[in-house]
């Protein structure tokens, strides 16, 4: 079984873990129908439109 030859320093350990903390901010697009912010390539939660077509019947 592989065993480390030297102890990994706190600095090296934290630098390795730091790459996971750099989360990207979610991009929001404006719905062309109701102009509410929505996730790109998704149906709008407010009006139910996707690509200028009603996909989900609105209430």
Secondary structure as GFF3:
##gff-version 3
##sequence-region A 1 59
A	DSSP	alpha_helix	10	18	.	.	.	ID=ss1
A	DSSP	beta_strand	28	30	.	.	.	ID=ss2
A	DSSP	beta_strand	37	39	.	.	.	ID=ss3
A	DSSP	beta_strand	49	50	.	.	.	ID=ss4
A	DSSP	beta_strand	53	54	.	.	.	ID=ss5
###
